[in-house]
């Protein structure tokens, strides 16, 4: 007899929202990083994460999420946070932006995309636990918690996802391209 909230159509049912401690991070081994480019209307979004294959768990560790951020400024912020220690997998739709990041010292590469890959990577993410610390990644937290399937005029869930307010979700998927698809998918 509780109060109904939402539509029941959350895309990511296995979210774990909690603090991720420094001690946990110090013991993490497999770090991945992704970028979804944006500028005026959409933010540029960088996500740093760990993927624990044994427990099929993704930990979102940090984010850069800003509008009107040039590629040079994004590269400078990645450098400032000392995140040049791992490659950054970026949206392949922006080869010039990837080149800009490379020219500014970031080991940037393009993600893999093909017909049906958005649905595939979303299903892949749905089958993993995703741990989000709202203090460390507030925008990713908001996006993952609120991302849901749309409903029709009768309140029925539709299966087609809306490409809106999902920059962190895309950055996570890009960063994990090598894991989600195969090692040969990176350009």
Protein Blocks (a to p, Z undefined) as FASTA:
>chain_A
ZZcehjhpafblmbccddddfklmmmpfbdcddddddfklpccddddddddfklopacdf
bdcddehiafklmmmmmmmnopambccdddfklmmlmmmmmmnopacddddddehklmmm
mmmmmmpccdddfklmmmlmmmmmmpccdddfkopacfbdcdehilmmmmmmmmmmmmmm
mmklpZZ
